Amino acid sequence: MEKMRGLILLMVPVLAVAQGGLPAAWQKARDAQDRAALDGIAQAAAKEAEGKAGDAAALYRAALAESLRSEVAMEQRDKGAAGAAAQAGIRWAERAVEAKPGVGEYHRLLGTLCGQVIPANVMLGLKYGRCALEEVNKAIELEPKSAVAWMSRGVGNYYLPASFGGGADKAIGDFDKAAGLDPKNADIQVWRGIALRKLNRAGEARAAFERSLKLNPARKWAKEQLEKTPAP
């Protein structure tokens, strides 16, 4: 059952990114779903990481850039590109964790990248599912006040069936914890809205999406979620 839980936990179509921690150009490209700009950002970050062997921060940036590429590709339903970017990011993230294993955010990103591979090829679930589960849990263990780590766990619980200990109700608990730690994180509100919509709480879902857009009006994906949520 633990293997199955690891497989399902982070079969996520979208990456939960640490909003506010991105350089302005990165956030602009992510919010606008500008894949060409994200490709350039990833190439530059990879070049920097290659030139700074053993620099955990540079390795993390290269991994994060690939995560953004994967996130937006999946938002646009390009599973092949999403999976390829995630696999590239895993290599950078593994090196960042190896260089500085005590940094929770590095573990969170590695776990999220492992989860991003799975929707592109579910046959890779057994290979990457355990990584996804263990790395996010390690992030919370190391940094229990990390809002994005709790958000990442919530995303996993959203996709994990209730019969395996997950479900939308449980996910909302994680998202509420994350929102309490970082009330200005727009991505947390998007995910709260998605979970609320799954529970047929459309009015609350729309309020969460509207709150997200108030915090970050440029986020195209949040606008799409609001548009597809019927008024109660």
N, C-alpha and C positions, 0 to 999 in steps of 0.2 A: 504494500500500500504506500510505503514511503517513496518508492520509485515513481509510482503513479502520481503521487502528490507533487513531487519535484517536476515531473513532466508537465503537468497541467498548470502549476502555480504561476508561471510567468510566460504563458503563451499569449503575449500581449501584442496588439497591433500597433501600439503607440508607445513611445518611450516617455517615461515621466522624467522630465529634465529639471534640473535645479534652476528654476527661473530666478533671475536677479544675479546669478553667478556667471552669466554669459557675457562675453564682450559684446558691445553694442552691435557690431556688424554681424556677429553670429546670431544674436537674437532676432535682428531684423530679417535675416535670410530664413531662419526657422519659422518665424511668425508668418512670413509671406509665402512660405513653401517654395522658395527660390532655390531649386536644386542645382542650377549652374553655379550660383554663388557658394552654395555649400560644398560643391565639388572643389572649388578653388580654395576654400577655407581648409578642407581636409588635406589637400595636397601641401599647402603651406605648413600646416601643423605637423604632418608627417616628416617633412624636410627638416623642421626644427628639431623634432625628436631624434631623428637619425644623426643629427649633428651634435646632440647632447646625450651621449650614451650614459645610461644610469641616472639621468635627471628625471625623478619621478613626476615632477610637475609637468614637464614637457611631454612625457609619455601619457600622462592623464589627459592633457589637452588633445593629443592626437586621437586617443580613444574616444573622447567626448565628441570631437568633430565627426568621427565615423558614426557615432550614435545618432547625431542629428541627421546625418544623411539617411540612415536607416529609418528613423522616425518619420521623416517627411515622405520617403518613398512608400512606406506602408500606408500613410494617410492617403496617398494617391493610388493605392492598391497595386503597386509594383513590387510584388513579393520577391522576385529574383534580385532586384537591386537592393532591397531592404536586407535580405539575407547576406549578400556579399559584403555590404558595408559593415554589418554586425560582426561577421567573422573577421574582417580586417581589424575592427576595433578591439575584439577580444585579445588579439596578439599584443596590442599596445597596453591594454588594461592589465593583462597578466604580468607584463614587465613592470608596470607601475606598482602593483601589489607586491611583487617580489622585492622591488627597491625599498618600499616603505609599507610593510604589512600592517602597521598600526593605524593607518588612516582609513576610517570607516567609509568615506566617500569613494575611495578607490575600489573598495569591495562592492559598494552599491552599484557603481557603474559597471564593474565586471559582471555582476549578477544580472543587471538589466540587459547588457549586451548578449549574454547567453540566452536570456529569454527572447530577445529579438530574433535570434536565428530560427526559433521553432516555427513561427507562423509561415516562414518561407519554405520550410521543409520539415513536416511533422515527423518524418523518419529520424530526424536528428534529435528528437525529444529526449530519448534515453541518454544520449551523449551530453546534452547541454542542460537538461532539466535539473539535475542535481546541483550543477554549478549555480544555476539561477536561484534555487532555493537557499543553498548554503551561504552564498555570498551576500544576499540581502539580509539574511538573519545575522551574519557576522557584522554587517554595517550597523545594524541596530544595537548589537551587543557593544560595539566600540563607541558608537555615538548615539545614545538613546534619545537625545534631544534634536536629532536631525529630522527636520520636517520631510525632506525628500526621501529619506529612508523609509519612514512610515508611509508616505504616499506610494512608494514602490511596493511595499508589502500589501497595501490596499488594492493596488492594481492586480497583484497576484491573487488575492482572495476573491476579487470580482470574477476572475475567470475560473477559479477553482470551485467545482460543484459543492453544494452543501453536504452531499454524502461523503465528501473527502475533507470536510472541515472548513470549507470556504463559503462563498455566497455573497450576494450584494449587501445583505444586512451587515455581515462581518466586515466587508470592505468599507462601508460607511463609517464604522467605528474607527478604522485606521485613518480614513480621510479626515474625520473630525479631530483625531489626535494630531494629525499633521497640520491642519488649519489652526489649531490652538497654538502650535509652535511657531507658525509663520502665517499670520492672517493676510499677508499681502501677496502670497503666492497664488497667481491666477490659475496655474495648472491644477492645483489641488481642487479648486472649485469646479473645473471642468470634469474632473473624475468623480466628484461628489454628484454632479448632475447626471452623469452617465449611470451611476449606480442607482440613483433615485428614479431615473426613468425606467430602469429595468424592473423596479418594484412598483411600477405604474403610479408613481407619485409625480405626475407631470408638472404640476404647479410648482412644487419645490425644486424640481429639476430645472425648469426654466429660470427660476430665481437664482440658482447656482450658476447657470451659464451667464446670466446677466451680470452677476457679481464678478465673474471671471473677466468678462469683457470690460467692465468698469475699471478693473485693475490693469488690464492689458488689452486695449481696444484694437490692437493690430493683429491679434491672433486669429488667423483665418480658420483654423480648425475649430476653435471655440464658436465662431460664427456659424459654421456648418452644423455643429451640434445643436445650437439653439434653433436654427431653421428647421431641423428635422424633428424637433420635439413639439408635438401638438399642444395647443393651449387647452387647459383643463375645461 
